[in-house]
Amino acid sequence: MTPRIASKEIHFLKTDSDELTIQPPETYFSDLLLTDSPAVKAFEKRLETAVIPNEKFLCAVAHISPQASETLREEAKESFETAFNLFLDHDRGIWEALDETSFIFAFWDYENEEKASRTLLSLKEGISKGVRADVLVGTAGFPYHDFPRIKAVANALKAIDHAAFFGPGTLISFDGISLNISGDRLYHLNRYDLAVKEYEEGLRIKPRDINLINSLGVCFAVSGDLDKARNQFEAAMKINPDEIMVIYNIGLLHQIDNDMDNAVSYLRKAHAINDTVFEVELLLGHLLYKKDLFQQALPHIEAAGRINPKSSLVYRIKGEIFLAQNEPERAGREFNAAIKLNPSDAVSLSGYAKSLELQDKNIGIALTFAKNSIALEPDNPLFRERLQTLQEKIEGAASEEEIIKTA
């Protein structure tokens, strides 16, 4: 069972690979592994049966920049084949087109790693000159750790995704970060079981990598396995006790377990390390509000609002605090701001209705907001109680008016 979290703005923290660049890649070559790409399967079959001296080779994926002209893109296959044949022959390498502008290849029979790298760079430059465009390349060598030969194909596809984060023309070799990026991609596709395998595989390469450990913990958490998540976060804390995202995540685990005291304790520690992290300030303020510590909660919620003025949850929590403090006018302003940012915020719709009712102001509008909140969350008893109060007030006012008319 996946744990229920109050809002999409209150979520587990992880250093996503998307943060490596302003613009993540539009295409993830590793997605081909999820679709059983015929071109990838064909290449894997050829690689499996290839006679490779010393069982040592380099696998790579090359992609011609999408900025190349249409004419040059049409000539890409010919340019790639010309460059490949210039440096290699059919006894020393194989290649396959993945699409019109992307190719996967492997080569062997090189004296040492330095000569292999020079061959690869020469091949990359040859393709680039042929199409007059940047060429992105991801590589994976064999042998590498304890991966089987055929895994070099998948590793090369993950390496080019890694390279894509650094822009056109980049060449990157497969490593633990490539697996972190692959895991993040699967995580965002909601393929948590596969993401876990990627993070675990990455940790075989980099066993003390906090990003991988934390990402694995987050994956377990969103899958509902909170004990495994806690184990990972605690392992990360042993490596770096001041890693704020890990401290925050442990705090959020305690919040999910309804252990508010420990949750607040961890969030306070995260705040002491860095008071400019939106999620930390928001969750800490939210938890203090839940503990009825309104004056302690407000500074954190206001700090979260300064960090992210477009957060509807900031205004909603402030509205709830002012409502709890019997300040309906201030509450109404905050709920109104929250609704403008998120018209489907049932809590703010109901809260705004209640603030108007307490002010005995715009009761008809309040009734509409109260009904809208019930439409979004029909089983919420508080929303129903507020709606009933409004209906009774309107009925009472109508009865009084009728009495006056007939007096």
Rosetta blueprint (number, residue, H / E / L):
1 M L
2 T L
3 P L
4 R L
5 I L
6 A L
7 S L
8 K L
9 E L
10 I L
11 H L
12 F L
13 L L
14 K L
15 T L
16 D L
17 S H
18 D H
19 E H
20 L H
21 T L
22 I L
23 Q L
24 P L
25 P L
26 E L
27 T L
28 Y L
29 F H
30 S H
31 D H
32 L H
33 L H
34 L L
35 T L
36 D L
37 S L
38 P H
39 A H
40 V H
41 K H
42 A H
43 F H
44 E H
45 K H
46 R H
47 L H
48 E H
49 T H
50 A L
51 V L
52 I L
53 P H
54 N H
55 E H
56 K L
57 F E
58 L E
59 C E
60 A E
61 V E
62 A E
63 H E
64 I E
65 S L
66 P L
67 Q L
68 A L
69 S L
70 E H
71 T H
72 L H
73 R H
74 E H
75 E L
76 A H
77 K H
78 E H
79 S H
80 F H
81 E H
82 T H
83 A H
84 F H
85 N H
86 L H
87 F H
88 L L
89 D L
90 H L
91 D L
92 R L
93 G E
94 I E
95 W E
96 E E
97 A E
98 L L
99 D L
100 E L
101 T L
102 S E
103 F E
104 I E
105 F E
106 A E
107 F E
108 W E
109 D L
110 Y L
111 E L
112 N L
113 E H
114 E H
115 K H
116 A H
117 S H
118 R H
119 T H
120 L H
121 L H
122 S H
123 L H
124 K H
125 E H
126 G H
127 I H
128 S H
129 K H
130 G H
131 V H
132 R L
133 A L
134 D L
135 V E
136 L E
137 V E
138 G E
139 T E
140 A E
141 G E
142 F E
143 P L
144 Y L
145 H L
146 D L
147 F L
148 P L
149 R L
150 I L
151 K H
152 A H
153 V H
154 A H
155 N H
156 A H
157 L H
158 K H
159 A H
160 I H
161 D H
162 H H
163 A H
164 A H
165 F L
166 F L
167 G L
168 P L
169 G L
170 T L
171 L E
172 I E
173 S E
174 F L
175 D L
176 G H
177 I H
178 S H
179 L H
180 N H
181 I H
182 S H
183 G H
184 D H
185 R H
186 L H
187 Y H
188 H H
189 L L
190 N L
191 R L
192 Y H
193 D H
194 L H
195 A H
196 V H
197 K H
198 E H
199 Y H
200 E H
201 E H
202 G H
203 L H
204 R H
205 I H
206 K L
207 P L
208 R L
209 D L
210 I H
211 N H
212 L H
213 I H
214 N H
215 S H
216 L H
217 G H
218 V H
219 C H
220 F H
221 A H
222 V H
223 S L
224 G L
225 D L
226 L H
227 D H
228 K H
229 A H
230 R H
231 N H
232 Q H
233 F H
234 E H
235 A H
236 A H
237 M H
238 K H
239 I H
240 N L
241 P L
242 D L
243 E L
244 I H
245 M H
246 V H
247 I H
248 Y H
249 N H
250 I H
251 G H
252 L H
253 L H
254 H H
255 Q H
256 I H
257 D L
258 N L
259 D L
260 M H
261 D H
262 N H
263 A H
264 V H
265 S H
266 Y H
267 L H
268 R H
269 K H
270 A H
271 H H
272 A H
273 I H
274 N L
275 D L
276 T L
277 V L
278 F H
279 E H
280 V H
281 E H
282 L H
283 L H
284 L H
285 G H
286 H H
287 L H
288 L H
289 Y H
290 K H
291 K L
292 D L
293 L L
294 F H
295 Q H
296 Q H
297 A H
298 L H
299 P H
300 H H
301 I H
302 E H
303 A H
304 A H
305 G H
306 R H
307 I H
308 N L
309 P L
310 K L
311 S L
312 S H
313 L H
314 V H
315 Y H
316 R H
317 I H
318 K H
319 G H
320 E H
321 I H
322 F H
323 L H
324 A H
325 Q L
326 N L
327 E L
328 P H
329 E H
330 R H
331 A H
332 G H
333 R H
334 E H
335 F H
336 N H
337 A H
338 A H
339 I H
340 K H
341 L H
342 N L
343 P L
344 S L
345 D L
346 A H
347 V H
348 S H
349 L H
350 S H
351 G H
352 Y H
353 A H
354 K H
355 S H
356 L H
357 E H
358 L H
359 Q H
360 D L
361 K L
362 N L
363 I H
364 G H
365 I H
366 A H
367 L H
368 T H
369 F H
370 A H
371 K H
372 N H
373 S H
374 I H
375 A H
376 L H
377 E L
378 P L
379 D L
380 N L
381 P H
382 L H
383 F H
384 R H
385 E H
386 R H
387 L H
388 Q H
389 T H
390 L H
391 Q H
392 E H
393 K H
394 I H
395 E H
396 G H
397 A H
398 A H
399 S H
400 E H
401 E H
402 E H
403 I H
404 I H
405 K H
406 T H
407 A L
